[in-house]
């Protein structure tokens, strides 16, 4: 079911599928909730409640012009969304810079996170900002050209082409520029100690051919930080679009595993 809800700083559009233990699926830049279109229904069919929002300022979600849509704000809004939906504890599944929001959520409220799965995400201050620098520097007067340029650069799959079409025209280009300019790697640069202390079970899924956030320099140290198993998948950076069947299988394998309980002394 698709719906729209009013939050403190904007309107959030989301899909809410299935029933059972809740999962929150977060996309990154420059995508939308539709990155999960080939993953979310299969997870719902597997017995989960799957909540898939557009981050505020992305996709069909909106934010006032004077509000930053950085990942720290996204983390706060996602907790507000879960509160509105009456969800106390959730498994977080996040891609790309959406994983920064997920990490900040874990640091803020670890007891509310049952499990954490990061797909091709960020590690410390490594957000692959060089890949978005040209967008951050893009002249707003030429914003109408940006979505088509990104579609040529990234639209290797039909799903990604459809996602980028959501940002067509001048208004879409301006939203992409705004989102890129609000990305701030310092927000997770010192996250290591908080993530280690959280005790949240984690897994890291990564495309073998991710050229934006490489396996050796980002995925492996992130998995080590989280004490997580690293699972390599047959895809590039956009694994939910590149290899959805493998993503669903890896998610179900991890999320279905019971969380070990620690008996008091």
C-alpha positions as CSV (number, residue, x, y, z in Angstrom):
1,X,0.0,0.0,0.0
2,X,1.3,3.4,-1.0
3,X,0.6,6.4,1.3
4,X,1.8,9.8,2.4
5,X,2.2,11.0,5.9
6,X,2.9,14.4,7.4
7,X,6.1,14.6,9.6
8,X,7.5,17.6,11.5
9,X,9.5,18.9,8.5
10,X,7.7,17.6,5.5
11,X,5.5,15.0,3.7
12,X,6.9,11.5,3.4
13,X,5.7,9.1,0.7
14,X,6.1,5.4,1.4
15,X,5.0,1.9,0.6
16,X,3.9,-0.3,3.5
17,X,3.6,-4.0,2.5
18,X,2.8,-7.2,4.2
19,X,2.6,-8.1,7.9
20,X,5.0,-9.6,10.4
21,X,8.3,-8.5,11.9
22,X,8.9,-4.9,10.5
23,X,11.7,-4.1,8.1
24,X,12.6,-0.5,7.1
25,X,14.3,-0.2,3.7
26,X,16.3,3.0,3.0
27,X,17.6,4.1,-0.4
28,X,20.5,6.4,-1.1
29,X,21.5,9.1,-3.6
30,X,20.3,9.7,-6.4
31,X,17.5,7.1,-6.1
32,X,14.1,6.7,-4.4
33,X,12.1,4.1,-2.7
34,X,11.6,2.4,-6.0
35,X,15.1,1.1,-5.9
36,X,13.5,-1.7,-3.8
37,X,10.7,-2.5,-6.2
38,X,12.1,-5.9,-7.0
39,X,13.0,-6.7,-3.4
40,X,10.2,-5.3,-1.1
41,X,7.3,-7.5,-2.5
42,X,9.4,-10.7,-2.1
43,X,10.2,-9.8,1.5
44,X,6.5,-9.1,2.2
45,X,5.7,-12.5,0.7
46,X,8.3,-14.0,3.0
47,X,6.3,-12.9,6.1
48,X,7.6,-9.4,6.9
49,X,6.0,-6.0,7.2
50,X,8.1,-4.0,4.8
51,X,8.2,-0.2,5.1
52,X,9.8,1.6,2.2
53,X,9.9,5.4,2.3
54,X,11.3,8.0,0.0
55,X,13.8,9.9,2.1
56,X,12.6,13.5,2.8
57,X,13.4,15.6,-0.2
58,X,13.9,12.6,-2.5
59,X,11.4,10.8,-4.8
60,X,7.8,11.9,-3.9
61,X,8.7,13.1,-0.4
62,X,9.0,16.9,0.1
63,X,10.7,19.2,2.6
64,X,10.5,23.0,3.1
65,X,13.2,24.9,1.3
66,X,14.9,26.1,4.5
67,X,15.3,22.6,6.0
68,X,18.5,20.6,5.5
69,X,17.9,17.1,4.1
70,X,21.2,15.6,5.3
71,X,21.4,12.1,6.7
72,X,21.4,13.2,10.3
73,X,18.0,14.8,9.7
74,X,16.9,11.7,7.7
75,X,17.7,9.5,10.7
76,X,15.5,11.6,13.0
77,X,12.7,11.6,10.5
78,X,12.8,7.9,10.1
79,X,12.4,7.4,13.8
80,X,9.5,9.8,13.7
81,X,8.0,7.8,10.8
82,X,8.3,4.6,12.8
83,X,6.7,6.2,15.8
84,X,3.8,7.4,13.7
85,X,3.4,3.8,12.4
86,X,3.5,2.4,15.9
87,X,6.7,0.4,15.2
88,X,8.9,0.0,18.3
89,X,11.6,-2.2,17.0
90,X,12.8,-2.7,13.4
91,X,15.4,-4.4,11.2
92,X,17.1,-1.7,9.2
93,X,18.2,-2.4,5.6
94,X,20.0,0.5,3.9
95,X,21.8,1.2,0.6
96,X,24.4,3.8,-0.3
97,X,24.2,7.0,1.8
98,X,20.9,5.7,3.2
99,X,23.2,3.6,5.3
100,X,24.6,6.7,7.0
101,X,21.0,7.4,8.2
102,X,20.8,3.8,9.4
103,X,24.1,4.0,11.3
104,X,23.0,7.2,12.9
105,X,19.7,5.5,13.9
106,X,21.6,2.7,15.5
107,X,23.8,5.0,17.4
108,X,20.8,7.0,18.7
109,X,18.6,4.1,19.6
110,X,20.3,0.7,19.4
111,X,17.7,-1.1,21.5
112,X,15.1,-0.3,18.8
113,X,17.2,-1.9,16.0
114,X,16.8,-5.7,15.8
115,X,19.3,-6.1,13.0
116,X,21.2,-4.0,10.6
117,X,22.0,-4.8,6.9
118,X,24.1,-2.4,4.8
119,X,24.3,-2.8,1.0
120,X,27.0,-0.9,-0.8
121,X,27.0,1.8,1.9
122,X,29.3,4.3,3.6
123,X,32.1,3.7,6.0
124,X,33.3,6.4,8.4
125,X,34.0,9.5,6.1
126,X,34.1,7.5,2.9
127,X,30.9,8.4,1.0
128,X,32.4,8.4,-2.5
129,X,31.9,12.2,-2.6
130,X,34.0,12.5,-5.7
131,X,31.2,10.8,-7.6
132,X,28.7,13.5,-6.7
133,X,31.0,16.5,-6.8
134,X,29.9,17.5,-10.3
135,X,26.3,17.5,-9.1
136,X,27.1,19.6,-6.1
137,X,28.8,22.1,-8.4
138,X,26.0,22.0,-11.1
139,X,24.6,25.4,-12.0
140,X,21.0,25.6,-10.8
141,X,20.2,27.5,-14.1
142,X,21.0,24.3,-15.9
143,X,19.2,22.0,-13.5
144,X,16.8,20.8,-16.3
145,X,19.8,19.1,-18.0
146,X,21.0,17.1,-14.9
147,X,18.5,14.2,-14.8
148,X,19.2,13.3,-18.4
149,X,22.9,13.3,-17.8
150,X,22.5,11.1,-14.8
151,X,20.3,8.7,-16.7
152,X,22.9,8.3,-19.4
153,X,25.6,7.8,-16.7
154,X,23.8,5.5,-14.4
155,X,20.8,4.1,-16.3
156,X,22.2,0.7,-17.1
157,X,18.9,-1.0,-15.9
158,X,15.3,-0.3,-16.7
159,X,14.6,0.2,-13.0
160,X,17.3,2.8,-12.6
161,X,16.1,4.6,-15.7
162,X,12.5,4.7,-14.2
163,X,13.9,6.0,-10.9
164,X,15.8,8.8,-12.5
165,X,12.8,9.7,-14.6
166,X,11.2,10.8,-11.2
167,X,13.6,13.7,-11.2
168,X,13.0,14.8,-14.7
169,X,12.8,18.5,-15.6
170,X,14.1,21.6,-13.8
171,X,12.4,20.9,-10.5
172,X,13.8,17.4,-10.3
173,X,17.3,18.6,-11.2
174,X,17.1,21.2,-8.5
175,X,16.1,18.6,-6.0
176,X,19.1,16.4,-6.9
177,X,21.4,19.4,-6.6
178,X,20.0,20.2,-3.2
179,X,20.3,16.6,-2.0
180,X,23.9,16.3,-3.2
181,X,24.9,19.6,-1.5
182,X,23.4,18.4,1.8
183,X,25.4,15.2,1.9
184,X,27.9,15.5,4.8
185,X,30.4,12.7,5.4
186,X,31.5,14.2,8.7
187,X,28.2,13.0,10.2
188,X,29.5,9.4,10.2
189,X,33.3,10.0,10.3
190,X,33.5,9.3,14.0
191,X,30.7,6.6,14.2
192,X,33.0,3.7,15.0
193,X,32.8,3.6,18.8
194,X,29.0,4.0,18.9
195,X,28.5,1.3,16.4
196,X,30.8,-1.1,18.2
197,X,29.0,-0.4,21.5
198,X,25.5,-0.9,20.0
199,X,25.7,-4.7,19.9
200,X,23.2,-4.7,17.0
201,X,23.7,-7.8,14.8
202,X,24.8,-6.7,11.3
203,X,25.5,-8.0,7.9
204,X,27.2,-6.3,4.9
205,X,26.1,-7.1,1.4
206,X,28.2,-5.7,-1.5
207,X,28.3,-5.8,-5.3
208,X,31.6,-7.4,-6.5
209,X,31.8,-4.7,-9.2
210,X,31.0,-1.7,-7.1
211,X,33.3,1.0,-8.5
212,X,32.0,3.8,-6.4
213,X,32.5,2.2,-3.0
214,X,35.0,-0.6,-3.5
215,X,35.0,-3.9,-1.7
216,X,38.5,-3.7,-0.3
217,X,38.6,-0.1,0.8
218,X,35.0,0.3,2.1
219,X,33.1,-3.0,2.4
220,X,35.8,-5.0,4.3
221,X,36.6,-2.3,6.9
222,X,32.9,-1.6,7.4
223,X,32.2,-5.3,8.0
224,X,35.1,-5.5,10.4
225,X,33.8,-2.4,12.3
226,X,30.4,-4.0,12.6
227,X,31.7,-7.5,13.4
228,X,29.6,-8.5,10.4
229,X,29.9,-11.2,7.7
230,X,30.6,-9.7,4.3
231,X,28.6,-11.3,1.5
232,X,29.6,-10.4,-2.1
233,X,26.9,-10.3,-4.7
234,X,26.9,-10.5,-8.5
235,X,26.3,-6.8,-9.2
236,X,27.7,-3.3,-9.2
237,X,26.8,-0.5,-6.8
238,X,23.0,-0.7,-7.2
239,X,22.6,-4.2,-6.0
240,X,18.8,-4.1,-5.3
241,X,18.4,-3.3,-9.0
242,X,21.3,-5.4,-10.3
243,X,20.7,-8.7,-8.5
244,X,17.4,-8.5,-6.6
245,X,17.0,-12.3,-6.3
246,X,20.3,-12.6,-4.6
247,X,19.6,-9.6,-2.4
248,X,16.3,-11.1,-1.2
249,X,17.9,-14.5,-0.4
250,X,20.7,-12.9,1.5
251,X,18.3,-10.7,3.5
252,X,16.0,-13.5,4.4
253,X,18.9,-15.7,5.4
254,X,20.2,-13.1,7.9
255,X,17.0,-11.5,9.1
256,X,15.3,-14.9,9.8
257,X,18.2,-16.0,12.0
258,X,17.2,-15.6,15.7
259,X,19.0,-13.0,17.7
260,X,21.0,-14.8,20.4
261,X,20.0,-14.0,24.0
262,X,22.5,-13.4,26.7
263,X,21.6,-14.9,30.0
264,X,22.4,-12.9,33.1
265,X,25.2,-14.1,35.4
